[in-house]
Amino acid sequence: MLDQSEDYSVRHDFRMEYRPDPALEGYHRPRTEKNPGVGIWRFISHEAINDRLRFLIDDAIFIKVEIEPFDLLG
């Protein structure tokens, strides 16, 4: 989540890395109509969003996502 402070020197983005767990059924080939959901259940608290950091400006939040290939078998 990107800090939108106007002063670049005080910006502090919130970062989180997520690595899939191949043991979870949600990452396996579906055996029924759909797999169970998998994801991050807690990304950032409302307190942190509304804290001194400027994540929410004019009802807008910017989230940057970087996706890299991950070998579930290796």
N, C-alpha and C positions, 0 to 999 in steps of 0.2 A: 504494500500500500504506500503510495507516494505522498510525502509531506509537501504541502502546497505553500509553504512559507515563501514570502517574496524575497527574503534575504537567503541566498544560496548557502552562506556560511553557517546558518543555524538549522538547515534542513536535516531531518533525521527520519529516513524511510523505515517502515516496519517490514522486516523480511522473515520469511519462513520457508524452510525446505521440507518437501514431502517426498518420501521414498516409499514405493509400493511394497507391500509385504506379500510375497508369493504364496504364503501359507493361507491367506484369506481366500475364501471361496469366491468372492467377488471378482478376483483376477483370473479365475479359471474359465475355460470354455463353458458356455451355458449348458446345463443339463435339463433345465426346464425352460419355460417361456422367457424368463429373464433372471439374471444374477442378482444377489442382494446388493444393495448400495454400498459404496465404499467412498471414503473421503475424509476431510478434516472436520471434526465436529466442533472445534473451537479455534477460530483463526485469531481474532483480536477482540478484546472486551470493549463494551460501549464506553467505559471510563477512559480507556486509552485513546479512543477516537476523539472524545471530547476534552481530553487533557490538553496540556500546553502545546502539543504537536498539532499542526494544522492539516489534518487529514480531510476534514469536511469543510468545504468552502462553498458558499452559495448553493447548498444542497447537492454538491458534486463530490464524489470520491473517485480517485484514479487508482486502479489496480494494474500492476505490470505483471505479466505471467511469462515465464521462460520455461519451455518444455524441451527436455532432452530425451533421446531414446533410452530405454532401460531394458536390459535383458532379464526377463523373469526367469529364464531357465539357467542362467549362469550365475 
